[in-house]
């Protein structure tokens, strides 16, 4: 494996990790938007919330595009493959295999991370319903369930995701 291949793998894994971490940011913005809208705040507050949400989404799209689909451009601009004594690292693993392993690990971490939070939110839901007599919100239960489902789908469909990344990367180059 060359130094350039190593950096390609590292940057793509970092990009996938950051994008999957962004899954928690969007629902938080939506809940802030709902809170801002429902409390009869001014138009400026609502507009600021929408602008911040769109700015955040555009930053994540930019990160996705650069780190996952344009890794060669980043390597060239930052000169990451320059200054090494040896040109090759002795590993006989293909890029697709390493990406599959990374996607499986990231999916596993997402599943493991969402399971305790899902159980906690289910407990809080029933506690609010039974003890306090409130009609609790099930939004976080749905969120953590979907996050765990996405992690499971990442683990089981890693081959298709790697094929999509390869297809998009070759299309971009």
C-alpha positions in Angstrom: 0.0 0.0 0.0 1.4 3.4 -0.9 1.4 6.4 1.4 -1.2 8.0 -0.9 -3.5 5.0 -0.5 -3.1 5.2 3.3 -4.1 8.8 3.4 -7.1 8.1 1.1 -8.3 5.5 3.4 -7.8 7.6 6.5 -9.5 10.7 5.1 -12.5 8.7 3.8 -12.9 7.0 7.2 -12.7 10.4 8.9 -15.3 11.8 6.6 -17.8 8.9 7.1 -17.3 9.2 10.9 -18.0 12.9 10.9 -21.1 12.6 8.7 -22.5 9.9 10.8 -21.8 12.0 13.9 -23.9 14.8 12.3 -27.0 12.7 12.6 -27.5 14.0 16.2 -27.1 17.7 15.2 -30.0 17.9 12.8 -32.7 16.7 15.2 -31.4 19.1 17.9 -31.7 22.0 15.5 -35.2 20.9 14.6 -36.2 20.8 18.2 -34.8 24.3 18.7 -36.7 25.5 15.7 -39.9 24.0 17.0 -39.3 25.6 20.4 -38.6 29.0 18.8 -41.7 28.7 16.6 -44.1 27.5 19.3 -43.1 30.2 21.9 -44.2 33.0 19.6 -40.7 34.4 19.2 -40.0 37.1 16.7 -39.4 36.6 13.0 -35.8 37.4 13.5 -35.4 34.5 15.9 -37.0 32.1 13.6 -35.0 33.4 10.6 -31.8 33.0 12.6 -32.6 29.5 13.5 -33.4 28.6 9.8 -30.2 30.3 8.6 -28.1 28.4 11.2 -29.8 25.1 10.3 -29.1 25.6 6.6 -25.5 26.7 7.3 -24.9 23.6 9.4 -26.4 21.3 6.8 -24.3 23.0 4.1 -21.1 22.5 6.1 -21.8 18.8 6.6 -22.5 18.5 2.8 -19.2 20.2 2.1 -17.4 17.9 4.6 -19.0 14.9 2.9 -18.0 16.0 -0.6 -14.5 16.9 0.3 -13.5 14.1 2.7 -15.3 11.2 1.1 -15.5 12.0 -2.6 -12.6 14.4 -3.2 -9.8 12.8 -1.1 -7.2 13.1 -3.9 -7.7 16.9 -4.1 -7.1 17.1 -0.3 -4.0 14.9 -0.5 -2.6 17.1 -3.3 -3.4 20.4 -1.6 -2.1 19.4 1.8 0.9 17.4 0.3 0.2 14.6 2.6 2.1 12.0 0.5 5.3 14.1 0.5 8.2 13.9 2.9 8.2 10.1 3.6 11.4 8.1 3.3 9.7 5.1 2.0 7.0 5.2 -0.8 5.2 2.0 0.3 3.7 0.5 3.4 3.8 -3.3 3.3 0.1 -4.2 3.7 -1.6 -6.3 1.2 -5.2 -5.1 1.8 -7.3 -3.5 -0.8 -9.0 -0.1 -0.3 -12.5 -1.6 -0.5 -11.7 -4.1 2.2 -10.5 -1.4 4.6 -13.5 0.8 3.9 -15.8 -2.1 4.5 -14.2 -2.8 7.8 -14.4 0.9 8.8 -18.1 1.1 7.8 -18.8 -2.1 9.8 -17.0 -0.7 12.8 -18.8 2.7 12.6 -22.1 0.9 12.2 -21.4 -1.2 15.2 -20.4 1.8 17.3 -23.6 3.5 16.3 -25.7 0.5 17.3 -23.8 0.1 20.6 -24.2 3.9 21.3 -27.9 4.1 20.6 -29.0 1.0 22.5 -28.5 2.3 26.0 -29.9 5.7 25.1 -32.9 4.0 23.5 -33.5 2.0 26.7 -33.1 5.1 28.8 -35.6 7.0 26.7 -38.2 4.2 26.9 -37.8 4.1 30.7 -38.2 7.9 30.9 -41.3 7.7 28.6 -43.0 5.2 30.8 -41.9 7.0 34.0 -43.4 10.3 32.8 -46.6 8.5 31.7 -47.1 6.5 34.9 -45.7 8.6 37.7 -46.4 12.2 36.5 -49.5 11.5 34.4 -48.1 13.5 31.5 -48.4 12.7 27.9 -44.6 12.2 27.2 -42.9 12.8 23.9 -41.6 9.9 21.9 -39.3 11.9 19.6 -36.1 10.7 21.2 -37.2 7.1 21.3 -37.8 7.3 17.6 -34.5 9.1 17.0 -32.4 6.5 18.9 -34.3 3.6 17.3 -33.5 5.1 13.8 -29.9 5.7 14.8 -29.6 2.0 15.9 -31.3 0.9 12.7 -28.9 3.0 10.6 -26.0 1.4 12.4 -27.4 -2.0 11.8 -27.9 -1.2 8.1 -24.3 0.1 7.8 -23.0 -3.2 9.2 -25.1 -5.4 7.0 -24.8 -3.3 3.7 -21.2 -2.3 3.9 -20.5 -3.8 0.5 -23.1 -1.6 -1.2 -21.9 1.5 0.5 -18.3 0.9 -0.5 -19.5 0.4 -4.1 -21.4 3.7 -4.0 -18.4 5.5 -2.6 -16.1 4.1 -5.3 -18.6 4.9 -8.0 -19.0 8.5 -6.8 -15.2 8.9 -6.3 -14.5 7.8 -9.9 -17.3 10.0 -11.2 -15.8 13.0 -9.4 -12.3 12.4 -10.7 
